[in-house]
Amino acid sequence: MVTQQQAPYQQLTPELILSAIESVELHPSGGLLALNSYENRVYQIELSEGGFIIAKFYRPGRWTDAAILEEHQFAFELQKQDIPIIPPIMREGYSLFEYEGFRFSLYPRRGGRWPELSDPDILQQLGRMIGRIHAIGRTARFEHRKTLSVATFGQASLDYILENEFVPAEIQHNFSLAAQSLLDQAQITMEAVQPYMIRIHGDFHPGNILSTGDEFHFVDLDDCVMGPAMQDLWMLLSGEQYEMAAQFNHVLEGYEMFCEFDRSELALIEALRALRLVYYCGWLARRWDDPAFPQHFPWFNTPRYWEEQMITFREQLERCHLPVLDLG
């Protein structure tokens, strides 16, 4: 028998989705478009009175109600400060709804395109936006969401991969050694810096930033955590050390208009990249029983994939020993 954990969205039929929307006294026309999302399920719903809304159905068992509501509260805090976040829609005082065992929230539809990160003006503008987010993030703490650490994001992912025997036996030892060495180095760096943990977006990659011309807005606080400020900044950087230093100076020029940046966190860039590499492998492994994942990630869990990750981990370990970015 297939369990909800193995196929969490098997019962999430178009009929159920439309009925869920009707349960909060909205009137869908029947128009339904699945949007690109794997962790949750997200749909554009056409309303009979005109216009569209976005419905996000949360992956069963991933977050508690309290953790989801804490995410929503953070979004509302940011919105009150005119920070360009897309918060959930409130219906009769509620932002989280449940229908037939599925929890969901609703959002207004907003369009946009990914930003061009090679433009210094855009980097500075994004820095201002993140600085404003972090200024609010520092004013309180999450009580129900995770704290980013090597243990929670890296070690837990590696342990899951090994305990569930994803890696072929013939390379398991060398893979484990490469991954553990990388995590150990990340832990050394984190302990040396001891960053101050604040409420952050947690997954501030370009796909979660949308441009509408002269302005930006960001989406998806689904991964918000307690973490170091650098976690929301390093994914804007790419290239060689000197290129990343130039990019970060542009980001920092905007960021420090609203929030002070602790430059000791520059040492975290490669450690945080290391955690993301291991976490991503673990994320795919944890979701492999979901039928959508083999369909959309057919290259995962092949011998070649694990061999390539082992090489990537070794290369990243070398990057962890590079000098800290020199901002000049």
N, C-alpha and C positions, 0 to 999 in steps of 0.2 A: 504494500500500500504506500503510495506517495504521500509524504507528509507536507504540511504547509511550509516547514523549514526548507524542504528540498525543492518544492515548487510553490513559492509563497504567493504568486500571483495567478495561479491556475484558475481560481474562482473569480478573478477580477475581470469579468466579461463586460463588453460594451453596455449590455442591459443593466448590469449592476452599477457601473459607473454613472450612467444617466439617472438611475434611481437614487443614487447617493446625492447627486446634485439636487434632485427634486426634494430630497429629505430636508434640505435647508431652505426650502421655499424659493428656489430658483427654477426657471423653466427652460430647460434645454430644448433646442429645435430638433436635436438628433444628430447634428454635425459634431463629429468627434475626430480629433487628430492626435495620434500618439507622438510625443516629442522625444528628443534624444536624451534618454536618461536610463541608467542601468541600476543604480543603487535603489532608487525609488521608481515609481511609475508616474509620469507627468503627461497630462493631456490638455489640449486646447479644446474648449467646449463652446460651441455656438449657442447663444441664447435666443429664444423665440422672439423676445422683444427687441432684438438687435444687439450687436456687439459680441464680445468673447470674454471668457474668463479662463484662467489656468487652474487646473485641479492637480494637486500633488498627493498621491497615495503613498503613505510611508511604508517602508519595508517592515513587515511584521516582525516583532521581537528585537529590532535594532535599538530603538530608543524607548525609554519610559515616557509616559505622558508628561511627567515633570520636566524631563530634559527637553522635550519638544516645546513645551510652553516657555521654558527658559530661553530657547532660541527665539521664539516669537517676541518675548518681552524685550530682548536685546534689539531686535529689529524696530520695535516701536520706539524705544529710547533713541535710536539713531534717527528715525524719521522725525521725531520731535525737534531735533537739532538741525533739521533741513539737510541731513546727509542723504545722498541719493541712493537709498536702499528701496527695494520693492518689498514692503511688508505684507503679511497675510491680511486678507479681508476679514473684518469682524462682522459676525451675524448675531444679533441679539446678545452682544457681550461676549461671544465666544469666537476663538480663532482656530480651534481644533475640534474636528467633528468625527463621528464614528458611524459606520453603516455596515451591517452584516460582517462585523469582525475586522473591517478595514478602517484605519484612521486616515483622515485626509484634511488638507487645508486648501484654501482658495486664494488666488492672487489675481490682480489685474494683469492684462496682457500688455507687455512692453516689448518693443522691437529694438534692434540695434545690431551693430557689428563689432567684432573684436577690435581692440585698439592696436595701433601701429607702434610697437614698443621701441622702434629705432628712432622715433622722433623725441628729441630732448624736451620739447614743450609738453608732450603727452606724459612723459615720465614725471615731470614736475607736477603736472595736474593730478596724476594718480598718487604721487607722494602726498599732496595736500589732502586728498580724500582719505587715504589710509591714516594720515596723521590725525585727522578729525575723528575717525573711527576709534583709534587707540586712545585719544584723549577721553572719550566716553568710556571705553573699555576699562580704563584705569579706575573709574569711580566706584566699581563694585566687583564682586566675584561671582562666578558660576558656582552653584552648589550641587547641581545634578548632572553636569557635563564633565567630560574627561579633562585631564591635564596632560598636555603633550610631554612625553618623556621617552627615553630609550626603552624603558620597560614596557610601557603601554602601546607604543607604536612600532617599535622595532623587535624587541625580544619576543613579545607575544605573537607577532606575525611569524617569525622564524620558528618558534616552537610549534605553532600550528602546522606549518609546512612539513616539518620533520616528523612530528607525531602521527600525522596522517599519511605519511609515506608518499608524498607527491614526487620527490626527487628519485630518479632511478638509482638503484642500489650501487651500481658501479661508480657513480660520481658523488654519492651522498656524503662521504667523508670529506672530500675536497670542497664540495659546495658548502657544507656546514662550517668548515674551517674558514673559508673566505667570508661568509656572511657574519660569523661570530667575531672575526677579527675586525670587521668594519664596525659592528655594533659596539665592540669594546672601545674602539678609538672614539666613536661618537660619545660614549659615556665619559671618557676621559675629558673630552672637550667641554661637554655640558657641566661637569663637575668643576672644571677650571674657571668657567665663565660665571656659573651660578646665576643665570638670567632671572630677572624679575618677571613673574608670570602675570599676564593680564588677559582680559577677554579679547579674543581675536577672531577674525573671520575663519582662519585655519586652512583655507584652500583657495588662496587668492591667485589662481592662475588666470591667464587671459580669457579663457572660456567663460569665466564668471564675471567678466567686466564687459559691458556693452556700451558702445558709442552711438549717440544719436546726432552726430555732427559736432557741435561745439561743447557738448556736455557728455558726461559719463554717468551711468548708474551701475550698481553691482547687484548680483543675484546670489541666491543659494547660501544661506547661513547654516546649511545642514551639517557642516563639519566644524562649526564654531566650538572652540575649546579654550581652556586656560593655557596660555603658551607665551613664548617670548615674542616680542615685537618683530624680530627678524623673520619669523615664519610667514608673515604677510608681505614681506618685502623681497625675499631672495628669489622668488619665482618670476619676478620682473626682470631678472638679470640673465645674461647669456654671453657666451664667447670666452675669450681669454681673460686673464686676470686684469690686464690694463683696460680692456673693454668693459668689464663688469664694474671696475672702479669708476670709470667715466659715467656709466649709466647710474650707478648708485649715488654719485654726487648730484645728478639731476633730481633723482627721487628725494634725496635728503633735503635739497633746497626747498622743495614743497612741503615735505613732512614736518620739518622743524619750525614751520610757521605756526603749527598748532600743537606739536608734541615734541618734547625733548627725546633725542635718541641716544641710548647708551652705546658708545662706540666699541665697547668690549664685545658686543654681540656680533661684530664683524667676523669674529672667529667661529661663529656658529654656522656660517653659510654651508660649508661642505658637510658638516655633521648633520644638518637638517636635510640636505639633499640625500645623504646616506640613509636616513630614516625613511624618507619617502620611497626610495628604491626598494627597500626591504618590505615596507608596509604595502606597496602596490602588489608585490608578489603574493603577500598574505591575503590581501583583499580579493584577488582573483581566486585564490585557493578556497577561501571561505565561501565564495559565491558559486563554486563550480557545479554544485547540485542544482542551481537555478538554470533551467533550460535556455534562458536568454544568453547565458555566458558562453557556453560552447559554440553557440551560433555566431556571436559577435566577436569572440576572441579565440578563433580556431587554432591559433599558433601557440596558445598557452598549454602548459603541461605536456609538452613534447620533450624528448631528450635534448634536442637542439636548444629549446628555450632555456632549460636549466643550465646548460653549458654556457650559453651567452650571458645569463645572469651572473654566473660565477666569475666570468671575465670582467663584467661590468663592476662587480663588487671589488675586485682586485684593483681595477683602475680608479675607482672612487676612493679606495684606501690611500692611494698615492695622492689624489687631490686633497685629501684631508691633511696631508703633511705640507701642502703649499703654504707660502707666507700669507699672512692675513692681508686682505685688500688694503692697498696704500691709497688713501683718498687725496694725498697731496697736501 
